[in-house]
Amino acid sequence: MIQQQYQRNAKLHGTLSKILQLVPRGNSELFPVLASGFPFKLRSLEQQACYMKQCFTVLNYVPTIRKSVLELCIDKCLEIDVEIRIAQDGKVNIDNMEQQQQQQQNDANNNEGKDHGGEDGIFDLDMNLGMNVNMNLGMNV
């Protein structure tokens, strides 16, 4: 399952790279798409890590947006960081858990009856991967 996900993402990156070679203006249009598709700050660690890894992979073939993507990732990490609260008993809590549940409920209600064509966004996030997501970013900065 994990191997299939890596193969799928590799094909996706290969296709995106070829498209960007054919349409150079796409390089300037890519960053807003990446920024708008970034998972919400209270989403799971797996989703956040997978999306960042895919963004870093994009930097291998679109180096012109490196600064913007790195700034975006740092901003998103800071947004997550300010939500973390450590209780006196040492337990880590993230603020606004009730708001997150309400947001998810609202999103579910807003998406009812809409056909999304089975696509979640620019990168396919397989939530069955769990903690087996490879955290090695493999980036040559």
For each residue, the residues with C-beta under 8 A, 3 or more apart:
1: 4 5 126 128 129
2: 5 6 129 132
3: 6 7
4: 1 7 8
5: 1 2 8 9 124 126 129
6: 2 3 9 10
7: 3 4 10 11
8: 4 5 11 12 124
9: 5 6 12 13 54 57 123 124
10: 6 7 13 14
11: 7 8 14 15
12: 8 9 15 16 123 124
13: 9 10 16 17 54 57 58 61
14: 10 11 17 18
15: 11 12 18 19
16: 12 13 19 20 58 61
17: 13 14 20 21 61
18: 14 15 21 22
19: 15 16 22 23 26
20: 16 17 23 24 26 27 30 61 62
21: 17 18 24
22: 18 19
23: 19 20 26
24: 20 21 27
25: 28 29
26: 19 20 23 29 30
27: 20 24 30 62 64 65
28: 25 31 64
29: 25 26 32 33
30: 20 26 27 33 34 58 62 65
31: 28 34 35 65 68 69 72
32: 29 35 36
33: 29 30 36 37 122
34: 30 31 37 38 55 58 65 69 72 122
35: 31 32 38 72
36: 32 33
37: 33 34 51 121 122 123
38: 34 35 51 72 76
39: 43 47 48 51 125
40: 43 100 103
41: 76 79 80 83
42: 83 94 96 97 100 103
43: 39 40 47 48
44: 47 48 127
45: 48 49
46: 49 50 125 127 129 130 131 133
47: 39 43 44 50 51 125 127
48: 39 43 44 45 51 52 76 80
49: 45 46 52 53 133 135
50: 46 47 53 54 123 125 129 133
51: 37 38 39 47 48 54 55 123 125
52: 48 49 55 56 73 76 137
53: 49 50 56 57 133 134 135 137 138
54: 9 13 50 51 57 58 122 123
55: 34 51 52 58 59 69 72 73
56: 52 53 59 60 69 73 137 138 139
57: 9 13 53 54 60 138
58: 13 16 30 34 54 55 61 62 65 69
59: 55 56 62 63 65 66 69 139
60: 56 57 63 139 140
61: 13 16 17 20 58
62: 20 27 30 58 59 65
63: 59 60 66
64: 27 28
65: 27 30 31 34 58 59 62 68 69
66: 59 63 69 70
67: 70 71
68: 31 65 71 72
69: 31 34 55 56 58 59 65 66 72 73
70: 66 67 73 74
71: 67 68 74 75
72: 31 34 35 38 55 68 69 75 76
73: 52 55 56 69 70 76 77
74: 70 71 77 78
75: 71 72 78 79
76: 38 41 48 52 72 73 79 80
77: 73 74 80 81
78: 74 75 81 82
79: 41 75 76 82 83
80: 41 48 76 77 83 84 94
81: 77 78 84
82: 78 79
83: 41 42 79 80 94 95 96
84: 80 81 92 93 94 95
85: 92 93 94 95
86: 90 91 92 93
87: 90 91 92 93
88:
89:
90: 86 87
91: 86 87
92: 84 85 86 87
93: 84 85 86 87 97
94: 42 80 83 84 85 97 100
95: 83 84 85
96: 42 83 99 100
97: 42 93 94 100 101
98: 101 102
99: 96 102 103
100: 40 42 94 96 97 103 104
101: 97 98 104 105
102: 98 99 105 106
103: 40 42 99 100 106 107
104: 100 101 107 108
105: 101 102 108 109
106: 102 103 109 110
107: 103 104 110 111
108: 104 105 111 112
109: 105 106 112
110: 106 107 114
111: 107 108 114 116
112: 108 109
113:
114: 110 111
115:
116: 111 119 120
117:
118:
119: 116 124
120: 116 123 124 125
121: 37 125
122: 33 34 37 54
123: 9 12 37 50 51 54 120
124: 5 8 9 12 119 120
125: 39 46 47 50 51 120 121
126: 1 5 129
127: 44 46 47 130
128: 1
129: 1 2 5 46 50 126 132 133
130: 46 127 133
131: 46
132: 2 129
133: 46 49 50 53 129 130
134: 53
135: 49 53
136:
137: 52 53 56
138: 53 56 57
139: 56 59 60
140: 60
141:
